[in-house]
Structure formats: C-alpha cells, structure tokens
Amino acid sequence: MSDVIIIGAGPAGLTAAITCAEKDLNVLVIDEYFKPGGRLLGQLYEQPDGTWWNGIKESKKLYDRAVELGVHFQLETSVSNIIKENEKWIVFTDKGIYSTNHLLLATGSAESQVPIPGWTLPGVMSVGAAQVMTNVHRVKPGNRGVIIGVNVLSSAIAMELNLAGVEVACLTLPHQNVISNKQANPKNVFESLLHVAHMAPSPLVKLGSKLMVNDLMKELGITFYPTSGFKMWGIPIQLKKTVIEIYGENEVEGVVVASVNKNGEIIKGTEEKIKTDFVCISGGLYPLAELASILGCPFRYIEELGGYIPLHNEKMETPLVGLYVAGNITGIEGAKVAAAQGKVAGLTIASKINKFVDEIEINEAVQLVRDTRSNAYIQFHPDIETGRKKIYDEFQQFTSSSQEINEKLA
C-alpha cells in the first residue's frame, strides 16, 4: 500500500510526486503512456525572454528528480476502475491492484473533434497527434497540410510544424454545424484570439490587436479582416474561409474550402481546392475527468475552464475525503500552471499524513499558482480567472450545504 497514488505522469502528477516524496511519503505514479511527461512532451516554443521551452527536457528533469527521491512508476498501465473500501481507494489496473488512503487524479485533458465530410480518410488526425508525431517521435505527419480550427493550441502547433520543416498551407475554420458552433463563427474566433495576439511574430497583428478595445472596433476588425488572412510564421490564418470537405481516393489528397461572411455563412461560388497530404483537426481541449466521475465526485460545467470540472478548492481537495485533483482535469491551462497545482496538491496531501507541512507553506504554493496563471504566456481561455472563481465558489457552497445536512441528521 502506498501513502499516495497519483494517476497521470504529466507536469501536475510529476510535480506532486516530487513534492510528496520530499516530505518522505511513499509515492506510486500510474500512467498509460510509455514515457512520463504527458502533454508536456510535445511542447516546444520560444518564451518572451528568448529562451526555448522544451517539453521533453522539462519532463526528463522532473522524472529524474522523482526517481532520485524514490518515487515508484507504473507506466504503460491503464486504470480500469477505482472503488473506495474501508476508507481506502482501491485502484484496478491491467498490471495489478493498488491501494491508498490518498489518491490524486492528474489525468490532464483530451482533444475535442469536429466532424467534417471526409474526416475518416487516412491522413486526417488531431492537431495534438501531429504535435506528438513531430516533437516526440520526430516523424513528419506529412509534407503539406491544412489545420482546421483556429485557436491557441492549433496556432502553437502550426508554429512547431513549421519549425520541423512541414509546410502548413493555412489555418482555417471548420464548416458551421451544431457541433462546431462558435469555432466556425469568424467573429467569435477573432475575439478569442485577441488575448493571445502578443504571441504573433507580426508587428501588424500585434498593433492591430491593441486597437480592438470595444465592440465597434471588433466588428470593424472582423468585417475588414482579409479573406486571404494574415500570415504568422509565414502561415495564413484564415478566419473568413472554411473547410467544407476533405477529399481523396484512399488517403487525403486535399480539402475544399469556401469563403464565409463574418457570421460564418458560406458565400456560394467561392469554393476552391487546396492540395495536401495530411489534415489536422483542432476542436480544443476538455478536462479528462472520467475517473473522478466513476468515484461519484460532484461536477460543475464551467465554460471558462473548458467543460465539466470536478468540484475542488484551491488546495486541490475535492469533497470526497482523500481524493485530490491537479492539472488540466481542473480546467484547461498551460504546463507551468499544472505543475504549480501539483505542488499544492502534494503539500496538501503531505499535511494530511505527516503534519510536517504548515498552512503558510501551502498558502505560498497556492499564491504561486495564482502568480503563474497571471503571468502565463499562453492562456487557453480568456476568462480563466472568472472560471476559477466559479468553481471555488461552487465548492464552498457544496461543502457548506453538505455540512448543514449532516448537522441536521446528527
């Protein structure tokens, strides 16, 4: 039996494992992938200070430190079920059964997909798959591709593909339907990109984004946004074109695009073909929270955090005793925020077990999460602070209501 079991070996899980091990706890980390690091493995980008953030190197640093501290890893292991029995969490995997009184879920996030005619052809993949192929396995997904879906994730990965010598013909919108919804609306996408315009290498884009200070300017901005798009890293970002079909006989041969108005409605007669040998679809990320669901952890839908979120507080505790969460299962943010949350979770768990952690240390770690969030170079959702306040308020209301009910029943 371990003092702590952590499911997920991404930045949150690894940092939590290190923090717990530094407090002399016996830690087991379980992950289904063959390498630790999670989504951190695929990340490669230049930071504001000119240095490069290399996810593979960062993952190795965390893993090596965890191993040095005696953390046990069970990789290539899938968790099939978790139950609670006699105050213990029993974790069922394809490699064995493990138990603990303190369970941390750091399962991260998964990609949403947008269906498009032809998307079952070989050569169509998620944008995250292209990132892993390129940055982790050093295999090009193809020579020339189109990315469908314009968001923070797809923009960052387009740059990474460009660095790897892969030609990205353009980033463009998905066809408007009940699933694509806001992702196919030029105005909505335009507004969502304004808060990350500082990442653009184009001075024109940076300057233009600063002028979008009110609804009128935003309306003018999308109205006069060029159909051919603005280029970033030499890649056209097309907010007024949409992919209506992916075509090919036995594999991807290209896409059919059409121009749209500012509301995402197709302008007839503007259809054209773009030849490609691969296509990436980017529908954004959502919290991977199924394990919390089977445990009966209460959830709330928080749009600003990316979907359904397990209730939790800033100390990463859920309403279920002995269950904690950290990383993108709590809302879609970057790796540095996830790692900071992992430290908070580790300290909170350690405080429950050996009492060698005081509130000051935990509060300092909580403040580090806030600071890391406010200084984040990449923000996946513009209203992340609003979302965080919502989930913490919901947690407080839930626990207060539960306490009142228990007192009445006592």
C-alpha positions in Angstrom: 0.0 0.0 0.0 1.3 3.4 -1.0 1.0 6.6 1.1 -0.1 8.3 -2.2 -1.2 7.1 -5.6 -1.0 9.6 -8.4 -2.8 8.8 -11.7 -1.1 10.8 -14.5 2.5 11.5 -15.1 2.2 14.9 -16.7 3.6 18.1 -15.2 1.0 18.1 -12.4 1.4 14.5 -11.5 5.2 14.6 -11.6 5.5 17.7 -9.5 3.0 16.4 -7.0 5.1 13.2 -6.8 8.3 15.1 -6.2 6.6 17.3 -3.5 5.2 14.3 -1.7 8.5 12.3 -1.9 10.4 15.3 -0.5 8.1 15.0 2.6 9.2 11.4 3.0 6.0 9.8 1.6 5.8 6.6 -0.4 4.5 7.5 -3.8 3.3 5.5 -6.8 2.6 7.1 -10.1 0.5 5.3 -12.7 0.3 6.4 -16.4 -0.9 4.6 -19.5 1.9 6.1 -21.8 5.3 4.5 -22.1 7.1 7.8 -21.2 6.4 10.2 -18.3 5.6 13.8 -19.2 2.0 13.8 -20.6 1.2 16.7 -22.9 4.4 18.4 -21.7 6.3 16.0 -24.1 5.0 17.7 -27.2 5.7 21.3 -26.2 8.4 23.3 -27.9 8.2 27.1 -28.1 10.2 30.3 -27.7 9.5 32.2 -24.4 9.3 36.0 -24.1 12.9 36.1 -22.7 14.2 34.4 -25.9 14.8 31.0 -24.3 13.2 27.9 -25.6 10.7 25.8 -23.6 11.5 22.2 -24.5 8.9 19.8 -23.0 11.0 16.7 -23.5 13.8 18.2 -21.5 11.5 19.5 -18.8 9.8 16.1 -18.5 13.2 14.4 -18.1 14.2 16.8 -15.3 11.0 16.1 -13.4 11.2 12.3 -13.9 14.9 12.1 -12.9 14.2 14.1 -9.8 11.2 11.9 -8.9 13.3 8.7 -9.4 16.1 10.1 -7.3 13.6 10.6 -4.5 12.4 7.1 -4.7 9.1 7.6 -6.5 7.7 4.4 -8.0 6.4 4.5 -11.6 4.0 2.1 -13.2 4.0 3.2 -16.9 2.1 1.6 -19.8 -0.6 0.8 -17.3 -4.3 1.5 -17.8 -6.7 2.2 -14.9 -10.0 0.3 -15.4 -11.8 1.1 -12.2 -11.5 2.7 -8.7 -13.6 1.9 -5.7 -13.5 3.0 -2.0 -13.4 0.3 0.6 -12.8 0.8 4.3 -11.6 4.3 3.8 -9.1 3.1 1.2 -9.0 3.8 -2.6 -8.6 0.6 -4.5 -7.2 1.2 -8.0 -7.7 -1.6 -10.5 -5.3 -1.7 -13.5 -4.2 -4.1 -16.2 -1.0 -4.7 -14.3 -2.4 -5.2 -10.8 -4.4 -3.8 -7.9 -3.1 -1.0 -5.7 -4.5 0.8 -2.7 -4.0 4.1 -0.8 -5.8 6.5 1.5 -4.8 9.4 -0.6 -5.5 9.5 -4.4 -4.5 12.3 -6.7 -6.1 12.4 -10.2 -3.8 14.3 -12.6 -5.3 12.8 -15.8 -5.0 16.0 -17.9 -7.1 16.7 -20.9 -8.2 15.3 -24.2 -9.0 16.8 -27.6 -12.4 17.6 -28.9 -13.1 16.8 -32.6 -15.2 18.5 -35.2 -16.7 16.1 -37.8 -16.1 17.2 -41.4 -17.0 15.2 -44.6 -14.0 13.0 -45.4 -12.5 13.1 -41.9 -12.2 9.3 -41.8 -9.7 9.2 -44.6 -6.1 8.1 -43.8 -4.0 11.2 -43.2 -6.6 13.1 -41.1 -5.6 13.4 -37.5 -6.0 15.6 -34.4 -3.6 18.5 -34.1 -2.3 17.0 -30.9 -1.4 13.8 -32.8 0.6 15.8 -35.3 2.4 17.5 -32.4 3.4 14.2 -30.8 4.5 12.7 -34.1 6.7 15.7 -34.8 8.1 16.7 -31.4 8.2 13.4 -29.6 8.7 10.8 -32.3 10.5 13.0 -34.8 8.2 11.8 -37.6 6.6 14.3 -40.0 2.9 13.8 -40.3 3.2 14.8 -44.0 4.8 17.3 -46.2 2.0 19.8 -46.7 -1.1 20.1 -44.6 -4.1 22.2 -43.6 -5.1 22.8 -40.0 -8.9 23.1 -39.4 -9.7 25.1 -36.3 -8.1 28.3 -35.3 -7.3 28.5 -31.6 -4.4 28.8 -29.2 -3.5 25.2 -29.4 -3.6 24.9 -33.2 -1.7 28.2 -33.6 1.1 27.0 -31.4 1.3 23.6 -33.1 1.3 25.2 -36.5 4.5 27.1 -35.5 6.0 23.8 -34.2 5.3 22.1 -37.5 6.8 25.0 -39.4 10.0 24.7 -37.3 10.1 21.0 -38.3 10.1 21.8 -42.0 6.4 20.8 -42.5 4.5 23.2 -44.8 1.2 24.3 -43.3 -0.9 25.7 -46.2 -3.2 27.6 -43.8 -5.2 27.5 -40.6 -8.9 27.8 -41.4 -12.3 27.4 -39.8 -14.4 24.2 -39.7 -17.7 24.1 -41.5 -20.5 25.6 -39.4 -22.8 23.0 -37.8 -24.3 22.2 -34.4 -21.0 20.7 -33.2 -18.6 23.3 -34.5 -20.8 26.1 -33.1 -18.6 29.1 -32.0 -15.5 27.6 -33.5 -16.9 28.2 -37.0 -18.0 31.8 -36.3 -15.4 34.2 -37.6 -16.3 36.9 -35.1 -16.1 34.6 -32.1 -12.8 33.2 -33.2 -11.4 36.6 -33.9 -12.3 37.8 -30.4 -10.9 34.7 -28.8 -7.5 35.2 -30.5 -7.2 38.8 -29.3 -5.9 37.8 -25.9 -3.0 35.8 -27.4 -2.1 38.3 -30.1 1.1 39.0 -28.2 2.4 35.7 -29.5 2.2 36.7 -33.1 5.5 37.4 -34.8 3.8 40.0 -37.0 4.1 43.6 -35.7 1.0 44.5 -37.8 -1.1 41.8 -35.9 0.2 43.0 -32.5 -0.6 46.6 -33.3 -4.0 45.8 -34.7 -5.0 43.8 -31.7 -4.3 46.7 -29.4 -6.9 48.8 -31.3 -9.6 46.2 -30.6 -10.8 48.0 -27.4 -14.6 47.9 -27.8 -17.3 46.1 -29.7 -17.4 48.6 -32.6 -13.6 48.1 -33.2 -14.0 44.3 -33.0 -16.9 44.5 -35.5 -14.8 46.5 -37.9 -11.8 44.2 -37.3 -13.6 41.1 -38.5 -15.6 42.9 -41.2 -12.3 44.1 -42.9 -10.3 41.0 -42.0 -8.8 39.9 -45.3 -10.2 36.8 -46.9 -6.7 35.6 -47.6 -5.9 36.0 -43.9 -2.9 37.5 -42.0 0.3 35.5 -42.0 2.1 34.3 -38.8 5.3 32.3 -39.2 4.5 32.5 -43.0 1.2 30.6 -42.4 -2.1 32.3 -43.5 -4.5 32.5 -40.6 -7.8 32.5 -42.5 -10.9 33.5 -40.4 -13.1 34.0 -43.4 -12.6 30.6 -45.1 -14.0 27.3 -44.0 -13.2 23.7 -45.0 -16.4 22.1 -46.3 -14.8 18.7 -47.4 -11.7 16.7 -47.1 -11.2 14.7 -50.3 -9.1 11.8 -51.6 -9.5 8.3 -53.0 -7.7 6.1 -50.5 -6.0 8.8 -48.5 -6.0 12.6 -48.0 -5.4 14.4 -51.3 -6.7 17.9 -50.4 -9.5 20.0 -49.0 -12.3 22.0 -50.4 -12.5 25.5 -48.9 -15.1 28.3 -49.3 -15.2 31.9 -48.2 -17.6 32.9 -45.5 -19.1 36.1 -44.3 -18.5 37.5 -40.8 -21.3 35.2 -39.4 -19.7 32.1 -40.8 -22.2 31.7 -43.7 -20.8 30.3 -46.9 -20.5 32.6 -49.9 -21.6 30.5 -52.9 -19.3 30.3 -55.8 -16.1 30.7 -53.8 -15.3 27.0 -53.4 -11.7 26.1 -54.2 -9.4 23.1 -53.7 -6.1 23.0 -51.8 -3.8 20.1 -52.3 -2.5 18.5 -49.1 -1.2 15.1 -47.9 -2.5 15.5 -44.3 -5.1 17.4 -42.4 -5.2 18.3 -38.7 -8.5 19.0 -36.9 -8.4 21.1 -33.8 -11.5 21.4 -31.7 -9.8 22.5 -28.5 -9.2 20.6 -25.2 -11.5 19.4 -22.5 -10.7 18.0 -19.0 -10.2 14.3 -18.9 -12.3 13.6 -15.8 -13.9 10.2 -16.2 -12.1 8.7 -13.2 -13.4 11.4 -11.0 -16.9 10.7 -12.3 -16.9 7.0 -11.5 -15.9 7.8 -8.0 -19.0 9.9 -7.5 -17.2 13.2 -7.3 -19.6 16.2 -7.9 -19.1 18.2 -11.1 -20.0 21.6 -12.4 -20.0 22.8 -16.0 -17.6 25.8 -16.2 -17.3 27.1 -19.8 -14.3 29.3 -18.9 -12.4 26.2 -17.7 -13.2 24.0 -20.8 -16.1 21.8 -19.7 -17.2 19.7 -16.8 -14.9 20.1 -13.8 -14.7 18.0 -10.5 -15.5 20.3 -7.6 -12.3 21.3 -5.8 -10.8 24.1 -3.8 -7.5 26.0 -4.2 -5.8 23.3 -2.1 -6.8 20.8 -4.8 -9.1 18.9 -2.4 -12.4 17.5 -3.7 -15.5 17.0 -1.5 -14.5 13.3 -1.2 -12.1 12.6 1.6 -8.7 11.5 0.4 -9.4 12.5 -3.3 -7.4 15.3 -4.9 -7.1 16.8 -8.4 -4.5 18.8 -10.2 -3.6 19.9 -13.7 -5.9 20.1 -16.7 -8.6 17.9 -15.0 -9.3 21.1 -13.1 -9.5 23.3 -16.2 -7.5 23.9 -19.3 -4.3 25.8 -18.7 -0.6 25.5 -19.5 2.0 23.1 -18.2 3.5 25.6 -15.8 0.2 26.2 -14.0 -0.4 22.4 -13.9 3.0 21.9 -12.3 2.3 24.7 -9.7 -1.1 23.0 -8.9 0.8 19.7 -8.5 3.0 21.2 -5.8 -0.1 22.5 -3.9 -1.7 19.0 -4.1 1.5 17.4 -2.9 1.8 19.7 0.1 -1.9 19.3 0.9 -1.6 15.5 0.9 1.6 15.6 2.9 -0.2 17.8 5.5 -2.9 15.2 5.9 -0.3 12.4 6.5 2.7 13.5 8.4 1.7 17.0 9.6 5.2 18.4 8.7 3.6 20.9 6.4 2.1 24.1 7.8 -0.6 26.4 6.3 2.0 29.0 5.4 3.8 26.7 3.1 0.5 25.6 1.4 -0.7 29.2 1.1 2.6 30.2 -0.5 2.2 27.4 -3.1 -1.4 28.5 -3.7 -0.1 32.0 -4.4 2.5 30.6 -6.8 -0.4 29.1 -8.8 -2.1 32.4 -9.0 1.1 34.2 -10.0 2.0 31.6 -12.6 -1.5 31.9 -14.0 -1.5 35.7 -14.3 2.0 35.6 -15.9 1.2 32.7 -18.3 2.4 33.3 -21.8 -0.3 31.2 -23.3 -3.9 31.4 -22.0 -6.3 28.8 -23.5 -9.4 30.6 -22.2 -9.6 34.4 -21.9 -11.8 34.4 -18.8 -9.9 31.8 -16.8 -10.0 33.8 -13.6 -13.8 34.0 -13.8 -13.9 30.3 -14.2 -11.6 29.6 -11.2 -13.8 31.8 -9.0 -16.9 30.0 -10.1 -15.5 26.5 -9.3 -14.2 27.6 -5.9 -17.5 29.3 -5.0 -19.4 26.2 -6.1 -17.1 24.0 -3.9 -17.7 26.3 -0.9 -21.5 26.2 -1.4 -21.5 22.4 -1.8 -19.4 21.7 1.3 -21.5 24.2 3.4 -24.7 22.6 2.2 -23.4 19.2 3.0 -22.3 20.2 6.4 -25.7 21.7 7.2 -27.4 18.5 6.1 -25.1 16.3 8.2 -25.7 18.5 11.2 -29.5 18.2 10.8 -29.2 14.4 10.5 -26.9 14.1 13.5 
